[in-house]
Amino acid sequence: MKVIRVAMMAVALTAVATSASSAQQQPEQAQSGRMGGTILQGITLTEAQKAQQKVIREKYAPQMMAVRKTAQTTGTPMDQAKLSEIRTAQAAELRGILTAEQQVVFDRNMAEMRARQAQRGPNQK
């Protein structure tokens, strides 16, 4: 009976350790899906640029959430045109904090992202 108890504790501890490890990795993975993760891929930001990026992200987050919340409360599809408008404005501001060399990489990332979106179709962004 004691062996079974010890085995169960080992399984429980392994599960907890796995959950904790997974939880630590999620914020990093989540960021890559947000505006700034994919389009800034291959760009190393300075600390000042990181601070500016955070301000820009915080500026547009409430607008994005408002569009999503409206869709949830009304039961209607999300206003993709409005979301696209917000994303475009946010991307333009992000591009503005970059150096000329960084903007070349940013522009390439944006073109690749738009090409992937075009392949998926208009309703799957």
Residue frames as a rotation matrix with the C-alpha (Angstrom) as fourth column:
MET 1
0.568 0.823 0.000 0.00
0.823 -0.568 0.000 0.00
0.000 0.000 -1.000 0.00
LYS 2
0.425 -0.502 -0.753 2.86
0.168 -0.774 0.611 2.36
-0.890 -0.386 -0.244 0.83
VAL 3
-0.630 -0.673 0.387 4.42
0.459 0.079 0.885 1.68
-0.626 0.735 0.260 -2.58
ILE 4
-0.076 0.710 0.700 1.19
0.974 -0.096 0.203 2.66
0.211 0.697 -0.685 -4.31
ARG 5
0.780 0.364 -0.509 0.99
0.526 -0.822 0.219 5.87
-0.339 -0.439 -0.832 -2.28
VAL 6
-0.044 -0.896 -0.442 4.57
0.117 -0.444 0.889 6.79
-0.992 -0.012 0.124 -3.17
ALA 7
-0.658 -0.156 0.737 3.92
0.707 0.207 0.676 6.03
-0.258 0.966 -0.026 -6.83
MET 8
0.361 0.878 0.313 0.80
0.918 -0.394 0.045 8.20
0.163 0.271 -0.949 -6.82
MET 9
0.640 -0.201 -0.742 2.73
0.251 -0.858 0.448 11.06
-0.727 -0.472 -0.499 -5.22
ALA 10
-0.479 -0.875 0.071 5.42
0.295 -0.084 0.952 10.73
-0.827 0.477 0.299 -7.88
VAL 11
-0.371 0.444 0.815 2.79
0.921 0.063 0.384 10.90
0.119 0.894 -0.433 -10.62
ALA 12
0.699 0.682 -0.213 1.16
0.711 -0.694 0.110 13.93
-0.073 -0.228 -0.971 -8.98
LEU 13
0.299 -0.678 -0.672 4.48
0.143 -0.664 0.734 15.74
-0.943 -0.316 -0.102 -8.62
THR 14
-0.670 -0.518 0.531 5.34
0.559 0.119 0.821 15.03
-0.488 0.847 0.210 -12.24
ALA 15
0.070 0.801 0.595 1.99
0.967 -0.200 0.156 16.43
0.243 0.565 -0.789 -13.34
VAL 16
0.795 0.194 -0.575 2.50
0.425 -0.854 0.300 19.57
-0.433 -0.483 -0.761 -11.25
ALA 17
-0.146 -0.941 -0.305 6.04
0.182 -0.329 0.927 20.05
-0.972 0.080 0.219 -12.58
THR 18
-0.588 -0.012 0.809 4.83
0.796 0.167 0.582 19.62
-0.142 0.986 -0.088 -16.15
SER 19
0.495 0.848 0.190 2.04
0.856 -0.514 0.060 22.15
0.149 0.133 -0.980 -15.61
ALA 20
0.610 -0.326 -0.722 4.42
0.229 -0.800 0.555 24.67
-0.758 -0.504 -0.414 -14.10
SER 21
-0.509 -0.846 0.160 6.89
0.348 -0.032 0.937 24.25
-0.788 0.532 0.310 -16.94
SER 22
-0.318 0.500 0.806 4.13
0.938 0.044 0.343 24.62
0.135 0.865 -0.483 -19.50
ALA 23
0.713 0.640 -0.287 2.76
0.687 -0.719 0.107 27.72
-0.138 -0.273 -0.952 -17.78
GLN 24
0.175 -0.733 -0.658 6.19
0.167 -0.636 0.753 29.36
-0.970 -0.241 0.011 -17.87
GLN 25
-0.740 -0.508 0.441 6.49
0.469 0.079 0.879 28.80
-0.482 0.857 0.180 -21.61
GLN 26
0.061 0.892 0.448 3.03
0.978 0.036 -0.204 30.06
-0.198 0.451 -0.870 -22.56
PRO 27
0.579 0.207 -0.789 3.60
0.175 -0.976 -0.128 33.82
-0.796 -0.064 -0.602 -22.29
GLU 28
-0.440 -0.817 -0.374 6.48
-0.305 -0.256 0.917 33.60
-0.845 0.517 -0.137 -24.72
GLN 29
-0.769 0.214 0.602 4.46
0.589 0.601 0.540 31.49
-0.247 0.770 -0.589 -27.12
ALA 30
0.280 0.953 -0.113 1.45
0.845 -0.300 -0.442 33.74
-0.455 0.028 -0.890 -26.78
GLN 31
0.164 -0.254 -0.953 3.45
-0.093 -0.966 0.241 36.82
-0.982 0.049 -0.182 -27.68
SER 32
-0.826 -0.554 0.107 4.47
0.046 0.124 0.991 35.39
-0.562 0.823 -0.077 -31.01
GLY 33
-0.371 0.773 0.515 0.84
0.928 0.327 0.178 35.30
-0.031 0.544 -0.839 -32.02
ARG 34
0.461 0.538 -0.706 0.24
0.572 -0.788 -0.227 38.91
-0.679 -0.299 -0.671 -31.13
MET 35
0.877 -0.193 0.439 0.94
0.228 -0.638 -0.735 41.90
0.422 0.745 -0.516 -33.30
GLY 36
0.561 -0.754 0.342 4.62
-0.827 -0.532 0.183 42.43
0.044 -0.385 -0.922 -32.84
GLY 37
0.312 -0.438 0.843 5.63
-0.283 0.804 0.522 38.80
-0.907 -0.402 0.127 -32.51
THR 38
0.421 -0.081 0.903 5.52
0.727 0.625 -0.283 37.76
-0.542 0.776 0.322 -36.15
ILE 39
0.873 -0.028 0.487 6.15
0.362 -0.631 -0.686 41.11
0.326 0.776 -0.540 -37.77
LEU 40
0.663 -0.689 0.293 9.12
-0.748 -0.622 0.231 41.80
0.023 -0.373 -0.928 -35.52
GLN 41
0.840 -0.355 0.409 10.67
0.248 0.924 0.292 38.39
-0.482 -0.144 0.864 -36.11
GLY 42
0.313 -0.821 0.478 14.37
0.930 0.162 -0.331 38.79
0.194 0.548 0.814 -36.86
ILE 43
0.208 -0.191 0.959 14.46
0.015 -0.980 -0.199 42.29
0.978 0.056 -0.201 -35.37
THR 44
-0.168 -0.324 -0.931 16.32
0.950 0.199 -0.241 42.97
0.264 -0.925 0.274 -32.14
LEU 45
0.605 0.493 0.625 14.77
0.303 -0.869 0.392 45.93
0.736 -0.048 -0.675 -30.38
THR 46
-0.637 -0.719 0.278 16.68
0.059 -0.405 -0.913 48.27
0.768 -0.565 0.300 -28.09
GLU 47
-0.645 0.398 -0.652 15.36
0.750 0.171 -0.639 48.80
-0.143 -0.901 -0.409 -24.59
ALA 48
-0.723 0.375 -0.580 13.93
-0.269 -0.926 -0.264 52.16
-0.636 -0.035 0.771 -25.70
GLN 49
-0.649 0.484 -0.588 12.18
-0.623 0.105 0.775 50.51
0.436 0.869 0.233 -28.66
LYS 50
-0.662 0.401 -0.633 10.78
0.517 0.856 0.003 47.79
0.543 -0.325 -0.774 -26.36
ALA 51
-0.680 0.407 -0.610 9.34
0.433 -0.448 -0.782 50.49
-0.591 -0.796 0.128 -24.13
GLN 52
-0.649 0.432 -0.626 7.81
-0.673 -0.709 0.210 52.25
-0.353 0.558 0.751 -27.14
GLN 53
-0.713 0.378 -0.591 6.43
-0.195 0.703 0.684 48.95
0.674 0.602 -0.428 -28.44
LYS 54
-0.704 0.440 -0.558 4.75
0.710 0.469 -0.525 48.35
0.031 -0.766 -0.642 -25.09
VAL 55
-0.635 0.461 -0.620 3.13
-0.090 -0.841 -0.534 51.80
-0.767 -0.283 0.575 -25.17
ILE 56
-0.642 0.370 -0.671 1.87
-0.757 -0.166 0.632 51.18
0.122 0.914 0.387 -28.70
ARG 57
-0.726 0.356 -0.588 0.53
0.217 0.931 0.295 47.73
0.653 0.087 -0.753 -27.79
GLU 58
-0.660 0.466 -0.589 -1.23
0.665 -0.003 -0.747 49.14
-0.350 -0.885 -0.308 -24.72
LYS 59
-0.714 0.384 -0.585 -2.72
-0.451 -0.892 -0.034 51.93
-0.535 0.240 0.810 -26.82
TYR 60
-0.492 0.485 -0.723 -4.37
-0.773 0.138 0.619 49.55
0.399 0.864 0.307 -29.28
ALA 61
-0.950 0.088 -0.298 -5.28
0.183 0.934 -0.308 46.65
0.251 -0.348 -0.903 -26.97
PRO 62
-0.600 0.782 -0.168 -8.44
0.066 -0.162 -0.985 48.31
-0.797 -0.602 0.046 -25.59
GLN 63
-0.209 0.506 -0.837 -9.63
-0.904 -0.426 -0.032 49.07
-0.373 0.750 0.547 -29.13
MET 64
-0.657 -0.090 -0.749 -9.15
-0.479 0.816 0.323 45.44
0.582 0.571 -0.579 -30.19
MET 65
-0.935 0.303 -0.182 -10.90
0.338 0.618 -0.710 44.22
-0.102 -0.725 -0.681 -27.05
ALA 66
-0.463 0.802 -0.378 -13.83
-0.414 -0.573 -0.708 46.58
-0.784 -0.171 0.597 -27.66
VAL 67
-0.273 0.326 -0.905 -14.38
-0.937 0.122 0.327 45.11
0.217 0.937 0.272 -31.13
ARG 68
-0.775 -0.077 -0.627 -14.24
-0.045 0.997 -0.067 41.57
0.630 -0.024 -0.776 -29.73
LYS 69
-0.878 0.453 -0.157 -16.51
0.215 0.079 -0.973 42.42
-0.428 -0.888 -0.167 -26.80
THR 70
-0.352 0.765 -0.540 -19.08
-0.803 -0.543 -0.245 44.02
-0.481 0.347 0.805 -29.09
ALA 71
-0.371 0.168 -0.913 -19.15
-0.683 0.617 0.391 40.86
0.629 0.769 -0.114 -31.19
GLN 72
-0.890 -0.005 -0.456 -19.59
0.256 0.823 -0.508 38.70
0.378 -0.568 -0.731 -28.09
THR 73
-0.770 0.599 -0.221 -22.33
0.043 -0.297 -0.954 40.78
-0.637 -0.744 0.203 -26.52
THR 74
-0.157 0.742 -0.652 -24.32
-0.865 -0.421 -0.272 41.25
-0.476 0.521 0.708 -29.72
GLY 75
0.154 0.171 0.973 -23.73
0.074 0.980 -0.184 37.74
-0.985 0.100 0.138 -31.03
THR 76
0.962 0.138 -0.237 -22.61
-0.204 -0.218 -0.954 39.14
-0.183 0.966 -0.182 -34.36
PRO 77
0.555 -0.817 0.154 -19.39
0.809 0.487 -0.329 38.34
0.194 0.308 0.931 -36.21
MET 78
0.079 -0.624 -0.778 -16.37
0.569 -0.612 0.549 40.46
-0.818 -0.486 0.307 -35.39
ASP 79
0.940 0.194 -0.281 -15.98
-0.060 -0.715 -0.696 43.57
-0.336 0.671 -0.661 -37.49
GLN 80
0.399 -0.831 0.387 -12.99
0.829 0.508 0.236 42.39
-0.392 0.227 0.891 -39.53
ALA 81
0.367 -0.237 0.900 -12.70
0.593 -0.686 -0.422 45.74
0.717 0.688 -0.111 -41.29
LYS 82
0.838 -0.025 0.546 -12.38
-0.380 -0.744 0.550 47.56
0.393 -0.668 -0.633 -37.97
LEU 83
0.776 -0.591 0.219 -9.86
0.167 0.529 0.832 45.01
-0.608 -0.609 0.510 -36.67
SER 84
0.321 -0.655 0.684 -7.85
0.946 0.186 -0.266 45.40
0.047 0.732 0.679 -39.86
GLU 85
0.575 -0.033 0.817 -7.94
0.153 -0.977 -0.147 49.18
0.803 0.210 -0.557 -39.50
ILE 86
0.908 -0.228 0.352 -6.66
-0.405 -0.254 0.878 48.94
-0.111 -0.940 -0.323 -35.91
ARG 87
0.598 -0.708 0.376 -3.93
0.529 0.701 0.478 46.46
-0.602 -0.087 0.793 -36.86
THR 88
0.387 -0.428 0.817 -2.81
0.801 -0.283 -0.527 48.65
0.457 0.858 0.233 -39.77
ALA 89
0.715 -0.082 0.695 -2.54
-0.260 -0.953 0.155 51.71
0.650 -0.291 -0.702 -37.54
GLN 90
0.856 -0.402 0.325 -0.66
-0.234 0.259 0.937 49.72
-0.461 -0.878 0.128 -34.90
ALA 91
0.493 -0.687 0.534 1.75
0.811 0.585 0.004 48.31
-0.315 0.431 0.846 -37.49
ALA 92
0.502 -0.277 0.820 2.41
0.443 -0.732 -0.518 51.78
0.743 0.623 -0.245 -38.87
GLU 93
0.801 -0.195 0.566 3.28
-0.539 -0.645 0.542 53.05
0.259 -0.739 -0.622 -35.40
LEU 94
0.743 -0.556 0.372 5.49
0.154 0.684 0.714 50.05
-0.651 -0.473 0.594 -34.72
ARG 95
0.471 -0.565 0.678 7.30
0.867 0.155 -0.473 50.61
0.162 0.811 0.563 -38.01
GLY 96
0.705 -0.101 0.701 7.86
0.029 -0.985 -0.171 54.23
0.708 0.141 -0.692 -37.01
ILE 97
0.829 -0.413 0.378 10.00
-0.486 -0.196 0.852 53.29
-0.278 -0.890 -0.363 -34.00
LEU 98
0.668 -0.553 0.498 12.37
0.534 0.822 0.196 51.16
-0.518 0.135 0.845 -36.09
THR 99
-0.176 -0.807 -0.563 15.65
-0.255 -0.515 0.818 52.06
-0.951 0.288 -0.116 -37.73
ALA 100
0.191 0.203 -0.960 15.90
-0.963 -0.150 -0.223 51.99
-0.190 0.967 0.167 -41.54
GLU 101
-0.714 -0.522 -0.467 17.57
-0.600 0.800 0.024 48.57
0.361 0.297 -0.884 -41.43
GLN 102
-0.839 0.461 0.290 14.90
0.055 0.601 -0.798 47.20
-0.542 -0.653 -0.529 -39.10
GLN 103
0.007 0.889 -0.458 12.18
-0.600 -0.362 -0.713 48.60
-0.800 0.280 0.531 -41.35
VAL 104
-0.315 -0.186 -0.931 13.47
-0.909 0.340 0.239 46.49
0.272 0.922 -0.276 -44.27
VAL 105
-0.975 -0.045 -0.217 13.01
0.020 0.957 -0.290 43.31
0.221 -0.287 -0.932 -42.18
PHE 106
-0.577 0.812 -0.086 9.66
-0.051 -0.141 -0.989 44.59
-0.815 -0.566 0.123 -40.85
ASP 107
-0.045 0.555 -0.830 8.39
-0.913 -0.361 -0.191 45.24
-0.406 0.749 0.523 -44.39
ARG 108
-0.608 -0.231 -0.759 9.45
-0.580 0.782 0.227 41.75
0.541 0.579 -0.610 -45.49
ASN 109
-0.964 0.265 -0.032 7.69
0.203 0.651 -0.732 40.21
-0.174 -0.712 -0.681 -42.46
MET 110
-0.307 0.893 -0.330 4.53
-0.395 -0.435 -0.809 42.19
-0.866 -0.118 0.486 -43.21
ALA 111
-0.164 0.201 -0.966 4.56
-0.983 0.044 0.176 41.06
0.077 0.979 0.190 -46.85
GLU 112
-0.845 -0.193 -0.498 4.98
-0.194 0.980 -0.051 37.43
0.498 0.054 -0.866 -45.78
MET 113
-0.809 0.588 0.000 2.19
0.141 0.195 -0.971 37.75
-0.571 -0.785 -0.241 -43.23
ARG 114
-0.117 0.782 -0.612 -0.16
-0.732 -0.484 -0.479 39.28
-0.671 0.391 0.630 -45.80
ALA 115
-0.416 -0.095 -0.904 0.69
-0.802 0.507 0.316 36.51
0.428 0.857 -0.287 -48.29
ARG 116
-0.978 0.069 -0.198 -0.16
0.152 0.884 -0.442 33.84
0.145 -0.462 -0.875 -45.67
GLN 117
-0.518 0.836 -0.178 -3.43
-0.091 -0.261 -0.961 35.61
-0.850 -0.482 0.212 -44.88
ALA 118
-0.149 0.442 -0.885 -4.33
-0.957 -0.291 0.015 35.79
-0.251 0.848 0.466 -48.56
GLN 119
-0.725 -0.184 -0.664 -3.74
-0.423 0.879 0.219 32.05
0.543 0.440 -0.715 -48.92
ARG 120
-0.919 0.381 -0.100 -6.05
0.314 0.555 -0.770 31.30
-0.238 -0.740 -0.630 -45.97
GLY 121
-0.248 0.871 0.424 -8.86
0.781 -0.079 0.619 33.40
0.573 0.485 -0.661 -47.30
PRO 122
-0.370 0.096 0.924 -10.59
-0.102 -0.993 0.063 36.59
0.923 -0.071 0.377 -46.18
ASN 123
0.547 0.726 0.417 -12.41
-0.504 -0.112 0.856 35.16
0.668 -0.678 0.305 -43.14
GLN 124
0.852 -0.260 -0.455 -9.52
0.467 0.769 0.436 33.29
0.236 -0.584 0.777 -41.53
LYS 125
0.183 -0.796 0.577 -7.11
-0.175 -0.604 -0.777 35.97
0.967 0.041 -0.250 -40.33
